[in-house]
Amino acid sequence: MADTSTLTAFPFTTPPSLSTDPDGLRLLAEGAMARARMTNDGQQVWLALGYHANRQCLGDPRLLREPATRPGSPVTIPSVVGVTDVLAVMDPPRHTRVRRLQAAAFTPRTVERLTPRIQTLLDQLLDELAAQDGPVDLIPAFIAPLPITVIGELLGIPESDRSRLRGWAATLMSDLPLEEVGRAHQEVAAYLAELIARKRVEPGEDLTTALVTVHDEDGDRLTEPELIINLQTLMMAGHETTLNQLANGIVALSRNPDQLDLLRSDPSLAGNAVEELLRYDKLLHSIMPKIAGEDLEIEGYPIREGEAVICVPNIANRDPAVFERPNQLDVTRANASAHLSFSHGVHFCLGANLARTELQAALTALVTRLPGLRLAVPDDELRWREGALTRTLLSLPVTW
């Protein structure tokens, strides 16, 4: 058996307080691709580190996602082991069909309909914040209510049920034992089956109703299992990732006060600032592997059929061949939106526009309504959740 002890361990053992992975940057300086050893089972994998290597890895149809869900494949996200009906793990042609049906329901009008509600909610939350003297934990007071309300209204989930969403989302986006993740899967699936049944009888102006009723010109519809698992994915992605991206972005701006001052002086920069924070800040510690369906090359590196390749977009987003001064936060960066944080190719995030809308509205509201916003504790006293698949702050004490 080949000696893998000298290979870099993956996922990287980076403290969640850091905005990127030093081990990944070191490997990137050596080449666009690198061999690594999985921490959990010792399997060898390829890491795509360079920007162009990531674009190929994310977009090449010869690299497959479905085989990576099978037992025995390298595991980076326990909740997808054995799952084959979720859009994020499908390959064409199955992916093409389900994506087409989802896109027909998740239209630009969906985001437009939610935009006024997002602004109203932000105004309400900031009215409550401004009435306090501080310090205040910004996560329960401002950050968490935004995505949980938006995803609740997007999916047509009653307000009384929304408090359960965050617990489920946190469990499904963790590296907890498979038994715990499996229980959360079952609870969410049972709840969503009830929600779907309710929407069939009492349709509303929400995405669940749209997904239940949408069909293409051939009369094709999403099956019940496809509806449940894909609504579950939307619930997770629409809540947990947006929450953590906003919290991490506020910390990044506090660590770069010159950039925060730029944003305060010109709130119209908020849209570009969101793109730059998406580029600069690592959100996911890892994404799921892809398996080579045949021999191929990535940036000149030979990949053999059956080998696993893991894209590392947060390192690609720091590639100096694409981004000048990549380790510097710059809210005026001209090509900030070239980041790969929403993926690339057929798996580009379907909810990217909604996430951008939420993040931009929240940043704009914060810097205009609370221009003196700052951390209420030293940066090194911030605490992060260990064992999460995302960089997750436990609290964010602020004052203004």
C-alpha positions as CSV (number, residue, x, y, z in Angstrom):
1,M,0.0,0.0,0.0
2,A,1.3,3.4,-0.9
3,D,2.5,5.6,2.0
4,T,0.1,8.5,2.4
5,S,1.5,9.8,5.7
6,T,3.3,12.7,4.1
7,L,0.3,14.0,2.2
8,T,-1.6,17.0,3.5
9,A,-4.7,16.0,5.5
10,F,-8.1,17.1,4.2
11,P,-10.4,18.7,5.1
12,F,-7.8,21.2,6.3
13,T,-7.6,21.6,10.1
14,T,-7.9,25.4,10.0
15,P,-9.4,27.2,13.0
16,P,-12.8,28.5,11.9
17,S,-11.8,32.0,12.9
18,L,-9.6,32.2,9.8
19,S,-11.1,33.4,6.6
20,T,-9.2,30.9,4.5
21,D,-6.9,27.8,4.8
22,P,-3.2,28.4,5.1
23,D,-2.5,24.8,4.0
24,G,-4.6,25.3,0.9
25,L,-2.7,28.5,0.0
26,R,0.6,26.8,0.5
27,L,-0.4,24.0,-1.8
28,L,-1.7,26.5,-4.4
29,A,1.7,28.1,-4.5
30,E,3.1,24.7,-5.5
31,G,0.5,23.9,-8.2
32,A,-3.1,24.0,-9.4
33,M,-3.7,20.5,-8.2
34,A,-2.5,18.5,-5.2
35,R,-2.8,15.0,-3.7
36,A,-4.2,14.8,-0.2
37,R,-5.3,12.3,2.4
38,M,-8.8,12.2,3.8
39,T,-8.7,12.7,7.6
40,N,-11.6,10.3,8.2
41,D,-10.5,7.2,6.3
42,G,-7.1,7.9,4.8
43,Q,-8.3,7.7,1.2
44,Q,-6.2,9.6,-1.4
45,V,-7.9,12.3,-3.3
46,W,-7.1,15.1,-5.7
47,L,-7.6,18.7,-4.6
48,A,-8.4,21.3,-7.3
49,L,-6.9,24.5,-5.9
50,G,-6.2,26.8,-8.8
51,Y,-9.0,29.0,-10.2
52,H,-9.0,27.4,-13.7
53,A,-8.6,23.9,-12.2
54,N,-11.7,24.6,-10.1
55,R,-13.8,25.8,-13.1
56,Q,-12.9,22.7,-15.0
57,C,-13.5,20.5,-11.9
58,L,-16.9,22.1,-11.3
59,G,-18.0,22.1,-15.0
60,D,-16.5,19.0,-16.6
61,P,-19.2,16.4,-17.4
62,R,-16.6,13.7,-17.1
63,L,-16.3,14.3,-13.4
64,L,-19.4,12.8,-11.7
65,R,-21.2,13.6,-8.5
66,E,-23.6,10.7,-8.1
67,P,-20.9,8.0,-7.7
68,A,-19.5,10.1,-4.8
69,T,-22.7,9.4,-2.8
70,R,-22.0,5.7,-2.7
71,P,-20.6,4.0,0.4
72,G,-16.8,3.7,0.2
73,S,-16.4,7.0,-1.6
74,P,-14.5,9.8,0.2
75,V,-16.9,11.5,2.6
76,T,-16.9,15.3,3.1
77,I,-20.6,15.9,3.8
78,P,-22.1,13.0,5.8
79,S,-25.7,14.0,5.0
80,V,-25.4,13.2,1.3
81,V,-24.1,9.6,1.8
82,G,-26.6,7.4,0.0
83,V,-28.7,10.4,-1.2
84,T,-29.3,10.4,-5.0
85,D,-32.5,12.5,-5.5
86,V,-31.1,15.9,-4.5
87,L,-30.2,18.2,-7.4
88,A,-26.8,19.0,-6.0
89,V,-25.6,15.4,-6.4
90,M,-27.2,14.6,-9.7
91,D,-25.5,14.3,-13.0
92,P,-27.0,14.9,-16.4
93,P,-29.5,13.8,-17.8
94,R,-31.3,13.4,-14.4
95,H,-29.9,16.7,-13.3
96,T,-31.0,18.4,-16.5
97,R,-34.6,17.3,-16.0
98,V,-34.9,18.3,-12.3
99,R,-33.0,21.5,-12.7
100,R,-35.4,22.5,-15.6
101,L,-38.4,21.9,-13.4
102,Q,-37.0,23.7,-10.4
103,A,-35.9,26.7,-12.5
104,A,-39.4,27.0,-13.9
105,A,-40.7,27.5,-10.3
106,F,-37.7,29.5,-8.9
107,T,-38.1,32.5,-11.3
108,P,-36.7,36.0,-11.0
109,R,-40.3,37.0,-10.1
110,T,-39.9,34.8,-7.0
111,V,-37.0,37.0,-5.8
112,E,-38.8,40.2,-6.8
113,R,-41.9,39.2,-4.7
114,L,-39.7,38.7,-1.6
115,T,-37.6,41.9,-2.0
116,P,-40.1,44.3,-0.3
117,R,-40.7,41.8,2.5
118,I,-36.9,41.6,3.1
119,Q,-36.6,45.4,3.3
120,T,-39.6,45.6,5.7
121,L,-38.1,43.0,7.9
122,L,-34.7,44.7,8.0
123,D,-36.4,48.0,9.0
124,Q,-38.3,46.3,11.8
125,L,-35.2,44.5,13.1
126,L,-33.1,47.7,13.0
127,D,-35.8,49.8,14.7
128,E,-35.6,47.3,17.6
129,L,-31.8,47.4,17.6
130,A,-31.6,51.2,17.5
131,A,-33.8,51.4,20.5
132,Q,-31.3,49.4,22.6
133,D,-28.1,50.7,24.1
134,G,-26.0,47.7,23.4
135,P,-23.9,45.6,23.4
136,V,-26.2,43.2,21.6
137,D,-25.6,39.7,20.1
138,L,-26.3,40.5,16.4
139,I,-27.0,36.9,15.5
140,P,-30.3,36.4,17.2
141,A,-31.2,40.1,17.1
142,F,-30.6,40.7,13.4
143,I,-28.7,38.0,11.4
144,A,-30.7,34.8,12.1
145,P,-34.2,36.3,11.7
146,L,-33.5,37.4,8.1
147,P,-32.8,34.1,6.4
148,I,-35.2,32.1,8.5
149,T,-38.1,34.5,7.7
150,V,-37.1,34.7,4.0
151,I,-36.8,30.9,3.5
152,G,-40.0,30.4,5.5
153,E,-41.9,32.8,3.3
154,L,-40.2,31.4,0.2
155,L,-41.4,27.9,0.9
156,G,-44.7,28.9,2.5
157,I,-43.8,27.5,5.9
158,P,-46.1,28.8,8.6
159,E,-44.5,31.3,11.0
160,S,-45.2,29.0,14.0
161,D,-43.1,26.2,12.4
162,R,-40.0,28.3,11.5
163,S,-38.2,28.0,14.8
164,R,-37.7,24.3,14.0
165,L,-35.9,25.1,10.7
166,R,-32.7,26.3,12.2
167,G,-32.1,23.3,14.4
168,W,-32.7,20.9,11.5
169,A,-30.5,23.0,9.2
170,A,-27.7,23.1,11.7
171,T,-27.8,19.3,12.2
172,L,-27.9,18.6,8.5
173,M,-24.9,21.0,7.8
174,S,-22.8,19.4,10.6
175,D,-20.4,16.5,10.8
176,L,-22.4,14.9,13.6
177,P,-22.7,11.1,13.6
178,L,-24.6,9.7,10.7
179,E,-27.3,8.4,13.1
180,E,-28.1,12.0,14.3
181,V,-28.0,13.4,10.7
182,G,-30.3,10.5,9.6
183,R,-32.8,11.3,12.3
184,A,-32.9,14.9,11.3
185,H,-33.4,13.8,7.6
186,Q,-36.4,11.7,8.7
187,E,-37.9,14.6,10.8
188,V,-37.5,17.1,7.9
189,A,-38.9,14.6,5.4
190,A,-42.0,13.9,7.5
191,Y,-42.6,17.6,7.9
192,L,-42.1,18.5,4.3
193,A,-44.4,15.6,3.2
194,E,-47.1,17.2,5.4
195,L,-46.4,20.6,3.9
196,I,-46.6,19.3,0.3
197,A,-49.9,17.6,1.1
198,R,-51.3,20.8,2.5
199,K,-50.2,22.8,-0.5
200,R,-51.9,20.4,-2.9
201,V,-55.2,21.2,-1.1
202,E,-54.5,24.8,-0.1
203,P,-52.1,26.2,-2.7
204,G,-50.4,29.6,-2.0
205,E,-48.0,32.0,-3.6
206,D,-44.9,30.2,-2.6
207,L,-42.2,28.0,-4.0
208,T,-43.5,24.8,-2.5
209,T,-46.8,25.3,-4.3
210,A,-45.0,26.2,-7.5
211,L,-42.8,23.1,-7.3
212,V,-45.8,20.9,-6.6
213,T,-47.7,22.2,-9.6
214,V,-45.0,22.9,-12.2
215,H,-44.6,20.7,-15.2
216,D,-42.9,21.0,-18.5
217,E,-44.3,20.8,-22.0
218,D,-44.3,17.0,-21.8
219,G,-46.3,17.0,-18.6
220,D,-43.3,15.9,-16.5
221,R,-43.5,16.7,-12.8
222,L,-41.2,16.3,-9.8
223,T,-41.9,13.0,-7.9
224,E,-42.7,13.1,-4.2
225,P,-39.2,12.0,-3.1
226,E,-37.7,14.6,-5.5
227,L,-40.0,17.3,-4.0
228,I,-39.1,16.4,-0.4
229,I,-35.3,16.1,-0.8
230,N,-35.0,19.2,-2.9
231,L,-37.2,21.3,-0.6
232,Q,-34.9,20.1,2.2
233,T,-31.9,21.3,0.3
234,L,-33.4,24.7,-0.4
235,M,-34.2,25.0,3.3
236,M,-30.6,24.3,4.3
237,A,-29.0,26.4,1.6
238,G,-31.4,29.2,2.0
239,H,-30.9,29.5,5.8
240,E,-27.6,28.2,7.2
241,T,-25.3,29.5,4.4
242,T,-26.9,33.0,4.2
243,L,-26.8,33.4,8.0
244,N,-23.1,32.4,8.2
245,Q,-22.1,34.4,5.2
246,L,-23.6,37.6,6.7
247,A,-22.0,37.0,10.1
248,N,-18.6,36.2,8.7
249,G,-18.9,39.2,6.4
250,I,-19.4,41.6,9.3
251,V,-16.4,40.1,11.1
252,A,-14.3,40.5,7.9
253,L,-15.3,44.1,7.6
254,S,-14.5,44.7,11.3
255,R,-11.0,43.3,10.7
256,N,-10.6,45.6,7.7
257,P,-11.8,49.0,9.0
258,D,-10.7,50.9,6.0
259,Q,-13.0,48.8,3.8
260,L,-15.9,49.3,6.3
261,D,-15.3,53.0,6.2
262,L,-15.5,52.9,2.4
263,L,-18.8,51.1,2.6
264,R,-20.1,53.6,5.2
265,S,-19.2,56.6,3.1
266,D,-20.7,55.0,-0.1
267,P,-23.4,52.4,0.6
268,S,-23.9,52.0,-3.1
269,L,-20.7,49.8,-2.9
270,A,-22.8,47.2,-1.0
271,G,-23.5,45.0,-4.1
272,N,-19.8,44.8,-5.0
273,A,-18.9,44.4,-1.3
274,V,-21.1,41.3,-1.2
275,E,-19.3,39.8,-4.2
276,E,-15.9,40.6,-2.6
277,L,-16.9,39.1,0.8
278,L,-18.2,35.9,-1.1
279,R,-14.7,35.8,-2.7
280,Y,-12.7,36.6,0.4
281,D,-14.4,34.6,3.1
282,K,-14.4,30.9,3.2
283,L,-17.9,29.6,4.1
284,L,-17.8,25.9,3.5
285,H,-14.9,23.8,4.9
286,S,-15.4,21.4,2.0
287,I,-17.7,20.5,-0.8
288,M,-18.5,16.9,-1.9
289,P,-16.1,15.0,-4.2
290,K,-16.5,14.2,-7.8
291,I,-15.4,10.9,-9.3
292,A,-13.7,10.7,-12.7
293,G,-15.8,8.7,-15.1
294,E,-12.9,8.3,-17.5
295,D,-9.2,9.3,-17.7
296,L,-8.8,13.0,-18.2
297,E,-6.5,15.9,-17.5
298,I,-7.0,19.0,-15.3
299,E,-4.4,21.8,-16.0
300,G,-2.0,19.1,-17.2
301,Y,-2.4,16.8,-14.2
302,P,-3.5,13.2,-15.2
303,I,-6.7,12.1,-13.4
304,R,-7.4,8.4,-13.7
305,E,-10.9,6.9,-14.0
306,G,-12.4,6.2,-10.6
307,E,-10.2,8.8,-8.8
308,A,-11.8,11.4,-6.5
309,V,-11.4,15.1,-7.1
310,I,-12.5,17.7,-4.6
311,C,-12.9,21.3,-5.7
312,V,-11.7,23.9,-3.2
313,P,-13.4,27.1,-4.4
314,N,-12.3,29.2,-1.4
315,I,-8.6,28.6,-2.4
316,A,-9.4,29.2,-6.1
317,N,-10.9,32.6,-4.9
318,R,-7.4,33.5,-3.7
319,D,-5.6,32.5,-6.9
320,P,-3.2,35.4,-7.7
321,A,-3.3,34.5,-11.4
322,V,-6.9,35.8,-11.4
323,F,-7.2,38.1,-8.4
324,E,-4.7,40.9,-7.8
325,R,-3.6,41.0,-4.1
326,P,-5.9,38.0,-3.4
327,N,-5.5,38.0,0.3
328,Q,-6.6,41.6,0.7
329,L,-10.2,42.5,1.1
330,D,-11.1,45.2,-1.4
331,V,-14.8,46.2,-1.7
332,T,-14.0,48.1,-4.9
333,R,-12.4,45.1,-6.6
334,A,-13.3,45.2,-10.3
335,N,-13.6,41.4,-10.8
336,A,-14.9,40.4,-7.4
337,S,-18.0,38.7,-9.0
338,A,-15.7,36.2,-10.8
339,H,-15.6,34.2,-7.5
340,L,-16.7,30.6,-7.5
341,S,-18.5,30.6,-4.2
342,F,-21.8,29.9,-6.0
343,S,-20.2,27.0,-8.0
344,H,-19.9,27.0,-11.8
345,G,-21.5,25.1,-14.6
346,V,-24.7,23.0,-14.4
347,H,-24.6,23.1,-10.6
348,F,-24.4,26.9,-10.3
349,C,-26.5,27.9,-7.3
350,L,-30.2,28.3,-8.2
351,G,-30.7,30.7,-5.3
352,A,-27.7,32.9,-5.9
353,N,-29.8,36.0,-6.8
354,L,-31.9,35.6,-3.6
355,A,-28.8,35.3,-1.5
356,R,-27.2,38.3,-3.1
357,T,-30.4,40.3,-2.6
358,E,-30.6,39.4,1.1
359,L,-26.9,40.1,1.8
360,Q,-26.8,43.4,-0.1
361,A,-30.0,44.6,1.6
362,A,-28.7,43.7,5.0
363,L,-25.3,45.3,4.5
364,T,-26.8,48.5,3.2
365,A,-29.2,48.7,6.1
366,L,-26.5,48.1,8.7
367,V,-24.1,50.8,7.4
368,T,-26.8,53.4,6.9
369,R,-28.9,52.8,10.1
370,L,-26.0,51.9,12.4
371,P,-22.9,53.6,11.0
372,G,-21.0,53.2,14.2
373,L,-21.4,49.4,14.3
374,R,-18.4,47.7,15.7
375,L,-17.5,44.6,17.7
376,A,-18.2,44.8,21.4
377,V,-15.5,42.3,22.3
378,P,-11.9,41.8,21.1
379,D,-11.7,39.8,17.9
380,D,-9.9,36.9,19.6
381,E,-12.8,36.5,22.0
382,L,-15.3,35.6,19.3
383,R,-16.3,31.9,19.5
384,W,-17.0,29.6,16.6
385,R,-18.8,26.3,16.5
386,E,-16.5,23.3,16.0
387,G,-17.6,20.4,13.8
388,A,-19.8,22.4,11.5
389,L,-19.5,22.2,7.7
390,T,-19.7,25.9,7.5
391,R,-17.8,28.7,9.4
392,T,-20.3,29.3,12.1
393,L,-20.1,32.0,14.8
394,L,-21.7,31.1,18.1
395,S,-22.4,34.8,18.9
396,L,-21.5,38.2,17.5
397,P,-21.6,40.9,20.3
398,V,-21.7,44.4,18.8
399,T,-22.3,48.0,19.8
400,W,-22.6,51.2,17.9
